[in-house]
């Protein structure tokens, strides 16, 4: 096949995604103090994005060096699984943040740990099921007219994925609206109790809302174009449209480590100690609320 520059860009993106998220996975896995629910969810997100990056690299390698329909189904299945797990992990992190504020007094309990494991099982179980569909026969290799904008996925398969994304986005939007209300209420209560000035309360509230807006805005700007095009596009459309909308979606996996991991002070401490050559896996850390991450 002639080398497609868009595929090269996707492969490069996959390499960057893999390197970033591999750092997060290694840090969380090798640091015993990172076993709190919020770190497990961040680790799940990083693992999903790491697999997405590897999937982009493998897809490029197999398409141009070892072309095979069976291998193509495997790599596409891996990409569907990893990107679905990535989006679902963002939802679980949002749920965890909301519950940490809504049920602040009971958040640090065994119930939270159990709930976290249940969310992880549901996230990866559903993602793996979605990813197995092309391998189990739901593909368009024998019926090209049923193909979607992403071959060999069928149009119906991609519609299900897109509708699922819009449902996840709607739930996240509603939860972040509730988080904003709770943050504003808490900031006002603290300002009243400590006799802060109104301007201080305003600055704190604006900062919290701005952070949530960046998180949700980044997610929407990365995934909405591709999700909408999956519903409206057709296999007969130029492949350029698919690449133009798919590339920003991959950038979400590139940005996630910055938003959810590298901004965390505990993870920053571990990274700095690693860079200084004095890493100790038994270093004590102060657990922070997920709403601070």
C-alpha positions as CSV (number, residue, x, y, z in Angstrom):
1,X,0.0,0.0,0.0
2,X,1.0,3.6,-0.6
3,X,2.0,5.3,2.6
4,X,-0.8,7.5,3.8
5,X,0.4,10.6,5.7
6,X,-2.7,10.5,8.0
7,X,-1.8,7.0,9.1
8,X,1.7,8.2,9.9
9,X,0.3,11.0,12.0
10,X,-1.9,8.5,13.8
11,X,1.0,6.2,14.4
12,X,3.1,9.1,15.9
13,X,0.1,10.1,18.1
14,X,-0.1,6.5,19.2
15,X,3.6,6.5,20.2
16,X,3.2,9.7,22.2
17,X,0.1,8.4,23.9
18,X,1.8,5.1,24.8
19,X,4.8,6.8,26.3
20,X,2.8,9.2,28.4
21,X,0.4,6.7,29.8
22,X,3.0,4.0,30.3
23,X,4.7,6.5,32.8
24,X,1.4,6.8,34.7
25,X,0.7,3.1,34.8
26,X,4.2,2.3,36.0
27,X,4.1,5.0,38.7
28,X,0.7,3.9,40.0
29,X,1.6,0.1,39.8
30,X,4.9,0.4,41.6
31,X,3.8,2.8,44.4
32,X,2.0,0.9,47.2
33,X,0.4,4.1,48.5
34,X,-1.5,4.6,45.3
35,X,-4.2,2.0,46.1
36,X,-6.9,4.4,46.9
37,X,-10.0,4.3,44.6
38,X,-9.2,7.5,42.8
39,X,-5.8,6.2,41.8
40,X,-7.3,2.9,40.7
41,X,-9.6,4.8,38.4
42,X,-6.8,7.0,37.1
43,X,-4.8,3.8,36.5
44,X,-7.7,2.3,34.6
45,X,-7.9,5.4,32.4
46,X,-4.1,5.3,31.8
47,X,-4.2,1.6,30.9
48,X,-7.0,2.1,28.4
49,X,-5.2,5.0,26.8
50,X,-2.0,3.0,26.8
51,X,-3.7,0.2,24.9
52,X,-5.2,2.7,22.5
53,X,-1.8,4.1,21.7
54,X,-0.4,0.6,21.2
55,X,-3.4,-0.2,19.1
56,X,-2.7,2.7,16.7
57,X,0.9,1.6,16.4
58,X,0.0,-2.1,15.7
59,X,-2.7,-1.1,13.3
60,X,-0.2,0.9,11.3
61,X,2.4,-1.8,11.4
62,X,0.1,-4.6,10.3
63,X,-1.7,-2.6,7.6
64,X,1.5,-1.7,5.8
65,X,3.9,-4.6,6.7
66,X,1.7,-7.6,7.5
67,X,-1.7,-7.1,5.7
68,X,-4.2,-9.6,6.9
69,X,-8.0,-9.5,7.4
70,X,-7.7,-11.5,10.6
71,X,-5.1,-9.3,12.1
72,X,-7.0,-6.2,11.0
73,X,-10.0,-7.4,13.0
74,X,-7.8,-8.0,16.1
75,X,-6.3,-4.5,15.9
76,X,-9.6,-2.8,15.3
77,X,-11.1,-4.8,18.2
78,X,-8.2,-3.7,20.4
79,X,-8.9,0.0,19.4
80,X,-12.6,-0.3,20.0
81,X,-12.0,-1.9,23.4
82,X,-9.4,0.6,24.5
83,X,-11.2,3.8,23.4
84,X,-14.4,2.5,24.9
85,X,-12.6,1.8,28.2
86,X,-11.0,5.2,28.0
87,X,-14.4,7.1,27.7
88,X,-16.0,4.8,30.3
89,X,-13.1,5.4,32.7
90,X,-13.7,9.2,32.4
91,X,-17.3,8.5,33.4
92,X,-16.2,6.5,36.4
93,X,-13.8,9.2,37.5
94,X,-16.6,11.8,37.2
95,X,-18.9,9.6,39.3
96,X,-16.2,9.2,41.9
97,X,-15.6,12.9,42.1
98,X,-19.3,13.6,42.5
99,X,-19.7,11.0,45.2
100,X,-16.6,12.3,47.0
101,X,-18.3,15.7,47.3
102,X,-21.9,14.5,47.8
103,X,-21.1,11.8,50.4
104,X,-17.9,13.4,51.8
105,X,-18.5,11.9,55.3
106,X,-18.8,8.3,54.1
107,X,-16.5,8.4,51.1
108,X,-13.5,6.9,52.8
109,X,-15.1,3.6,53.6
110,X,-15.1,0.0,52.4
111,X,-18.2,0.7,50.4
112,X,-16.3,3.1,48.2
113,X,-13.6,0.5,47.5
114,X,-16.3,-2.1,46.6
115,X,-18.1,0.4,44.4
116,X,-14.8,1.2,42.6
117,X,-14.1,-2.4,41.8
118,X,-17.7,-2.9,40.5
119,X,-17.3,0.2,38.2
120,X,-14.0,-1.2,36.9
121,X,-15.5,-4.6,36.2
122,X,-18.4,-3.1,34.4
123,X,-16.2,-0.7,32.4
124,X,-13.8,-3.3,31.2
125,X,-16.5,-6.0,30.7
126,X,-18.6,-3.7,28.5
127,X,-15.5,-2.5,26.6
128,X,-14.2,-6.0,25.9
129,X,-17.7,-7.0,24.7
130,X,-17.8,-4.1,22.3
131,X,-14.3,-4.9,21.1
132,X,-15.1,-8.6,20.5
133,X,-18.0,-7.9,18.2
134,X,-15.9,-7.4,15.0
135,X,-13.9,-10.6,15.8
136,X,-17.0,-12.6,16.5
137,X,-18.4,-11.8,13.0
138,X,-20.0,-8.4,13.3
139,X,-17.9,-6.9,10.5
140,X,-18.4,-5.9,6.9
141,X,-15.6,-7.9,5.2
142,X,-18.1,-10.0,3.3
143,X,-20.6,-7.2,2.7
144,X,-18.9,-4.0,1.8
145,X,-22.2,-2.1,1.5
146,X,-22.7,-2.5,5.3
147,X,-19.4,-0.8,6.1
148,X,-19.2,2.3,8.2
149,X,-16.7,5.1,7.9
150,X,-14.3,2.9,9.9
151,X,-13.7,-0.4,8.1
152,X,-14.3,-3.2,8.9
153,X,-16.9,-2.0,11.5
154,X,-20.5,-2.1,10.4
155,X,-22.7,0.9,10.4
156,X,-24.9,-0.5,13.1
157,X,-21.9,-1.2,15.3
158,X,-20.6,2.3,15.0
159,X,-24.1,3.7,15.7
160,X,-24.3,1.7,18.9
161,X,-20.8,3.1,19.9
162,X,-21.8,6.7,19.1
163,X,-25.1,6.5,20.9
164,X,-23.3,5.0,23.9
165,X,-20.9,7.9,23.8
166,X,-23.7,10.5,23.8
167,X,-25.2,8.8,26.8
168,X,-21.9,8.9,28.6
169,X,-21.4,12.6,27.7
170,X,-24.9,13.5,28.9
171,X,-24.3,11.8,32.3
172,X,-20.9,13.5,32.7
173,X,-22.5,16.8,31.8
174,X,-25.2,16.4,34.4
175,X,-22.7,15.2,37.1
176,X,-20.4,18.2,36.4
177,X,-23.3,20.6,36.7
178,X,-24.1,19.0,40.1
179,X,-20.4,19.2,41.1
180,X,-20.4,22.9,40.2
181,X,-23.4,23.5,42.4
182,X,-21.8,21.6,45.3
183,X,-18.5,23.5,44.9
184,X,-20.2,26.9,44.8
185,X,-22.2,26.0,47.9
186,X,-19.2,24.7,49.8
187,X,-17.1,27.8,48.8
188,X,-19.9,30.1,50.1
189,X,-20.2,28.2,53.4
190,X,-16.5,28.4,54.0
191,X,-16.4,32.1,53.1
192,X,-19.2,32.8,55.6
193,X,-17.7,30.7,58.4
194,X,-14.2,32.2,58.0
195,X,-15.5,35.7,57.3
196,X,-13.7,35.8,53.9
197,X,-14.4,38.7,51.5
198,X,-16.9,38.2,48.8
199,X,-14.2,38.6,46.2
200,X,-12.3,35.7,47.7
201,X,-15.4,33.5,47.5
202,X,-15.9,34.6,43.9
203,X,-12.3,33.8,42.9
204,X,-12.5,30.3,44.5
205,X,-15.8,29.5,42.8
206,X,-14.6,30.8,39.4
207,X,-11.4,28.7,39.6
208,X,-13.4,25.5,40.4
209,X,-15.9,26.1,37.6
210,X,-13.1,27.0,35.1
211,X,-11.3,23.7,36.0
212,X,-14.4,21.7,35.4
213,X,-15.2,23.6,32.2
214,X,-11.7,22.8,30.8
215,X,-12.1,19.1,31.7
216,X,-15.5,18.7,30.1
217,X,-14.7,21.1,27.2
218,X,-11.6,19.1,26.3
219,X,-13.5,15.8,26.3
220,X,-16.3,17.3,24.1
221,X,-14.1,19.0,21.6
222,X,-12.0,15.8,21.1
223,X,-14.8,13.3,20.8
224,X,-18.0,15.1,19.6
225,X,-16.8,15.6,16.0
226,X,-16.1,12.0,15.5
227,X,-19.2,10.8,17.3
228,X,-21.4,13.0,15.2
229,X,-19.7,12.0,11.9
230,X,-20.1,8.3,12.9
231,X,-23.9,8.9,12.9
232,X,-24.0,11.0,9.7
233,X,-21.2,9.6,7.6
234,X,-21.3,6.8,5.1
235,X,-18.6,4.4,3.8
236,X,-18.8,6.1,0.4
237,X,-17.6,9.4,1.9
238,X,-13.9,10.4,1.4
239,X,-11.6,8.8,4.0
240,X,-10.2,12.3,4.6
241,X,-13.3,13.2,6.7
242,X,-12.8,10.1,8.9
243,X,-9.1,11.1,9.6
244,X,-10.0,14.7,10.3
245,X,-12.5,13.7,13.0
246,X,-10.7,10.7,14.3
247,X,-7.4,12.4,15.0
248,X,-8.8,14.8,17.6
249,X,-10.4,11.9,19.3
250,X,-6.9,10.3,19.7
251,X,-5.7,13.6,21.2
252,X,-8.0,13.0,24.1
253,X,-5.9,10.0,25.2
254,X,-2.8,12.3,24.9
255,X,-4.4,15.0,27.1
256,X,-5.9,12.7,29.7
257,X,-2.5,12.0,31.6
258,X,-1.9,15.8,31.8
259,X,-5.4,16.5,33.3
260,X,-5.9,13.5,35.5
261,X,-2.4,12.3,36.5
262,X,0.4,14.8,36.1
263,X,-1.7,17.5,37.9
264,X,-1.9,15.3,40.9
265,X,0.6,16.4,43.6
266,X,1.3,12.8,44.8
267,X,2.1,11.6,41.3
268,X,4.2,14.7,40.8
269,X,6.2,13.9,44.0
270,X,6.9,10.4,42.7
271,X,8.0,11.6,39.3
272,X,10.3,14.2,40.8
273,X,11.9,11.6,43.1
274,X,12.4,9.3,40.1
275,X,14.0,12.1,38.1
276,X,16.3,12.8,41.1
277,X,17.3,9.2,41.3
278,X,16.1,8.8,44.9
279,X,12.9,6.8,44.3
280,X,11.5,5.0,47.3
281,X,8.3,2.9,46.9
282,X,7.5,3.3,50.6
283,X,7.3,7.1,50.6
284,X,4.3,8.3,52.6
285,X,1.7,10.4,50.8
286,X,-1.3,12.3,51.9
287,X,-4.4,11.0,50.3
288,X,-6.3,13.8,48.6
289,X,-9.9,14.0,47.6
290,X,-10.7,13.1,44.0
291,X,-12.3,16.5,43.6
292,X,-8.7,17.9,43.9
293,X,-7.3,15.8,41.1
